[in-house]
Amino acid sequence: MFENLDLSKMGELFKDVQEKAQEFEAELAKKEFSTKSGGGLVKVSANGKGEIIDISVDDSLLDDKESLQILLIAAVNDALNMVNQNRQSMAGNILGGFNL
């Protein structure tokens, strides 16, 4: 199972992984994902770290609390799903670059 594993290169590999992880976090911080629900009545933006950075609600929803809650939940979930998909894709690309 470990026949071709060169343990002398583990330190170098670990350093490379650390560098890639730092680059990964920096890339995530730069990205922004936006989504809409209710035909654009609610807009949510998140950064690549999964932090919600902006929410916009159309004034027409201010008197309809239930609809506002439903649309807000949908938009937040969509934005966070976009972030997670991006993270998985980026992680796969980074890990694919290491010949383990």
C-alpha positions in Angstrom: 0.0 0.0 0.0 2.8 2.4 0.9 5.5 1.0 -1.3 6.0 4.1 -3.4 5.7 6.6 -0.6 8.9 8.6 0.0 8.8 9.7 3.6 11.7 12.1 3.0 9.4 14.3 1.0 6.6 14.5 3.6 7.9 17.8 5.0 8.0 19.3 1.5 4.5 18.0 0.8 3.2 19.4 4.1 4.7 22.8 3.2 3.1 22.7 -0.2 -0.3 21.8 1.3 0.0 24.7 3.8 0.8 27.2 0.9 -2.1 25.9 -1.1 -4.5 26.2 1.9 -3.5 29.8 2.3 -4.0 30.5 -1.4 -7.3 28.7 -1.2 -8.5 30.9 1.7 -7.3 34.1 0.0 -9.2 33.1 -3.2 -12.4 32.4 -1.2 -12.2 35.8 0.5 -12.2 37.5 -2.9 -15.2 35.7 -4.3 -18.8 36.9 -4.0 -22.0 34.9 -4.7 -25.4 36.5 -5.2 -28.8 35.0 -5.5 -32.4 36.2 -5.7 -35.7 34.7 -4.7 -39.3 35.8 -5.3 -38.4 37.1 -8.7 -35.8 39.4 -7.3 -37.8 40.7 -4.3 -35.1 39.3 -2.0 -31.4 39.4 -2.9 -28.6 37.9 -0.8 -24.8 38.0 -1.3 -22.2 35.9 0.4 -18.5 35.8 0.2 -16.5 32.7 -0.5 -16.1 32.1 3.2 -19.8 31.6 3.6 -20.4 34.9 5.3 -23.6 36.8 4.3 -22.4 40.2 3.3 -25.5 41.8 1.9 -29.3 41.4 2.0 -31.7 43.5 0.0 -35.5 43.2 0.5 -38.1 44.9 -1.7 -40.4 47.3 0.2 -43.4 45.4 -1.0 -42.5 42.5 1.3 -42.3 44.6 4.5 -46.0 44.0 5.2 -45.9 40.3 4.5 -43.7 38.8 7.2 -44.4 35.1 6.3 -43.5 35.6 2.6 -40.4 37.6 3.5 -39.2 34.9 5.8 -39.8 32.2 3.2 -38.0 34.2 0.4 -35.2 35.2 2.7 -34.5 31.6 3.8 -34.6 30.4 0.2 -32.1 33.1 -1.0 -29.7 32.5 2.0 -29.8 28.8 1.4 -29.1 29.2 -2.3 -26.2 31.6 -1.7 -24.6 29.2 0.9 -25.1 26.3 -1.5 -23.2 28.2 -4.2 -20.4 28.9 -1.7 -20.2 25.2 -0.7 -20.2 24.0 -4.3 -17.4 26.5 -5.1 -15.4 25.3 -2.1 -15.7 21.7 -3.1 -14.7 22.5 -6.7 -11.7 24.5 -5.6 -10.6 21.9 -3.0 -10.8 19.2 -5.6 -8.7 21.2 -8.0 -6.1 21.9 -5.4 -5.9 18.3 -4.1 -5.7 17.1 -7.7 -2.5 19.0 -8.1 -0.7 16.8 -5.5 0.7 13.6 -6.6 0.1 11.5 -3.5 
